[in-house]
Amino acid sequence: TRSQLIERTRQDLVRVYLALATFHTGRKDYALALNALGEALPLSPAPEVIWSHVCRVLIEMGDLAGAQRAVARMEQTAGQRHALVSMMRGLLAVAQVDTDAAIGHFKAVLELEPTNTAAANNLSICYLMKVRVDEAITTLEQCIREDPYHTLNTTLLDNLAQLYDIGHPRATERKSLLVRLTQLYGPEHIILPGSLASVSATVMLGGSTIGVNNPMSSNGTA
């Protein structure tokens, strides 16, 4: 129908403007990126998503006051208890060098979306900045435990493997478990990070049974 065609066209335009914004941001053409997002804003059925992109661009520009205003606009449409709002508040807190506040915001994201790997990685990094290595490890393990089929990705695996090297007494054993989990539950074409390359050459499937709902023990040890 005509209305469906119009809606599809609007959605296509939003995708084009977002792609343009990403391209211009990568080239540090921030004014052009913000112009593209401004064009997308009245077309999008979810303006908080567009405002989140605006927030990211402003943070990269160093305009933290502008980023704060962008988050406030997100809250007007999505409310304060919204994962994307909390994510942006967390990134803004990191930019403001307020790690404690960032931890609170990223934890709020995970309360709403336990399998949000971006929030888990961000929270883990914040814990590491506070030299709370055990909590950094537990955060990533818990994210995997929630749903290993959808949370195992190269970035998370690399971060967790490096954290094991930093602060786990049985780092090699834990990294071997990560490789097993990836073989069992990971995407078919996932690329193992370099931090697991030497381990993957020696790990064979088999041995102890690893449950889908509980691939790691709750205290982070085998």
C-alpha positions in Angstrom: 0.0 0.0 0.0 1.0 3.6 -0.3 1.5 4.1 3.4 3.7 1.0 3.6 5.8 2.3 0.7 6.2 5.7 2.4 7.3 4.0 5.6 9.8 1.8 3.9 11.2 4.8 2.1 11.5 6.6 5.4 13.4 3.7 6.9 15.7 3.5 4.0 16.5 7.2 4.3 17.2 6.8 8.0 19.7 4.0 7.2 21.4 6.1 4.5 21.7 9.1 6.8 23.1 6.9 9.6 25.6 5.4 7.2 26.7 8.9 6.1 27.0 9.9 9.7 29.3 6.9 10.5 31.4 7.6 7.4 31.8 11.3 8.2 32.6 10.5 11.8 35.3 8.1 10.7 36.8 11.0 8.7 36.4 13.3 11.7 34.1 15.5 9.6 31.9 16.0 12.6 29.8 18.9 11.2 28.8 16.7 8.2 28.0 13.8 10.6 25.8 16.0 12.7 24.0 17.3 9.6 23.3 13.8 8.4 21.9 12.9 11.9 19.8 16.1 11.8 18.2 14.9 8.5 17.5 11.5 10.0 15.9 12.7 13.2 12.5 13.7 11.9 12.3 10.5 9.8 13.1 8.0 12.6 10.3 6.3 14.6 12.9 6.0 17.4 14.4 9.4 17.9 16.4 8.2 20.9 18.5 6.1 18.6 19.4 9.1 16.5 20.1 11.1 19.6 22.4 8.3 20.8 24.5 8.7 17.6 24.5 12.5 18.2 25.8 11.9 21.7 28.6 9.7 20.5 29.7 12.2 17.9 29.7 15.0 20.4 31.7 12.9 22.9 34.3 12.2 20.2 34.4 16.0 19.5 34.9 16.7 23.2 31.7 18.6 23.4 30.6 17.0 26.7 28.0 19.7 27.5 26.4 19.1 24.1 26.5 15.3 24.7 24.7 15.9 28.0 22.0 17.8 26.2 21.7 15.0 23.7 21.2 12.4 26.5 18.5 14.7 28.0 16.7 14.7 24.7 16.9 10.9 24.6 15.3 10.7 28.1 12.4 12.9 26.8 11.4 10.2 24.3 12.7 7.0 26.0 12.6 7.7 29.7 15.4 7.4 32.2 15.1 3.6 32.6 16.2 2.7 29.1 19.2 0.7 28.2 20.4 3.0 25.5 20.0 6.0 27.7 22.1 4.3 30.4 24.7 3.3 27.9 25.1 6.9 26.7 25.3 8.2 30.3 28.0 5.6 30.9 30.0 6.7 27.9 29.6 10.3 28.9 30.8 9.5 32.5 33.9 7.8 31.0 34.6 10.9 29.0 34.2 13.0 32.2 36.7 10.7 34.0 34.0 9.7 36.4 34.6 5.9 36.5 32.3 5.3 39.5 29.4 6.9 37.8 30.2 5.0 34.6 30.1 1.7 36.5 26.6 2.5 37.8 25.3 3.3 34.3 26.8 0.2 32.6 25.4 -2.0 35.4 22.0 -0.4 34.8 22.2 -1.4 31.1 23.0 -5.0 32.1 20.1 -5.1 34.5 17.8 -4.4 31.6 19.8 -6.3 28.9 22.0 -9.0 30.6 23.4 -10.1 27.2 24.5 -6.6 26.1 28.1 -7.4 25.3 29.1 -3.7 24.7 27.9 -2.8 28.2 29.6 -5.8 29.7 32.9 -4.9 28.0 32.6 -1.3 29.1 31.8 -2.2 32.7 34.7 -4.7 32.7 37.1 -2.0 31.5 35.9 0.4 34.2 36.5 -2.2 36.9 40.0 -2.7 35.5 40.6 1.0 35.7 39.7 0.8 39.4 42.0 -2.3 39.7 39.0 -4.5 40.5 40.2 -7.3 38.3 38.0 -10.1 39.9 34.9 -8.0 39.2 36.1 -7.3 35.6 36.4 -11.0 35.0 33.1 -11.9 36.7 31.3 -9.3 34.6 32.3 -10.9 31.3 31.8 -14.4 32.6 28.3 -13.6 33.7 27.5 -12.1 30.3 28.6 -15.4 28.6 26.7 -17.4 31.2 23.5 -15.6 30.3 23.5 -16.8 26.7 26.8 -18.2 25.2 25.2 -18.6 21.8 24.8 -14.9 21.4 27.5 -13.3 23.6 30.7 -15.0 22.4 32.4 -12.5 20.1 36.1 -11.7 19.3 36.2 -8.6 21.5 34.7 -10.2 24.6 36.9 -13.3 24.2 40.1 -11.2 23.8 39.3 -9.0 26.8 38.4 -11.9 29.0 41.5 -13.9 28.0 43.7 -10.9 28.7 42.0 -10.4 32.1 42.8 -14.1 32.9 46.5 -13.4 32.2 46.4 -10.4 34.4 44.6 -11.7 37.5 43.6 -15.4 37.4 45.8 -18.0 39.0 44.7 -20.6 36.5 44.8 -18.5 33.4 45.7 -21.2 30.9 42.9 -23.5 32.1 40.3 -20.7 31.9 41.4 -19.8 28.4 41.1 -23.4 27.4 37.6 -23.3 28.7 36.9 -20.2 26.6 38.1 -22.0 23.5 35.8 -25.0 24.3 32.9 -22.7 24.8 33.6 -21.0 21.5 33.8 -24.4 19.7 30.5 -25.5 21.3 28.4 -22.3 21.2 30.2 -19.6 19.2 29.3 -18.4 15.7 30.5 -20.7 13.0 33.1 -18.3 11.5 34.2 -16.5 14.6 37.9 -15.5 14.6 39.7 -16.3 17.8 41.8 -13.4 19.1 45.6 -13.7 19.3 45.3 -14.0 23.0 43.7 -17.4 22.5 45.6 -18.6 19.4 48.2 -20.7 21.2 45.5 -22.3 23.4 43.2 -23.2 20.5 46.0 -25.3 18.9 46.0 -27.7 21.9 42.4 -27.8 23.0 40.2 -30.7 21.9 36.5 -31.0 22.3 35.3 -33.4 25.0 36.1 -33.8 28.7 33.8 -32.2 31.2 30.3 -31.4 30.2 29.6 -27.7 29.9 26.0 -26.7 30.3 24.5 -24.1 28.0 22.9 -22.2 30.9 25.8 -22.5 33.2 29.1 -22.6 31.1 31.0 -21.2 34.0 30.6 -21.5 37.7 29.1 -18.6 39.5 32.3 -17.7 41.4 34.3 -17.5 38.2 36.4 -20.6 38.9 36.3 -24.0 37.4 
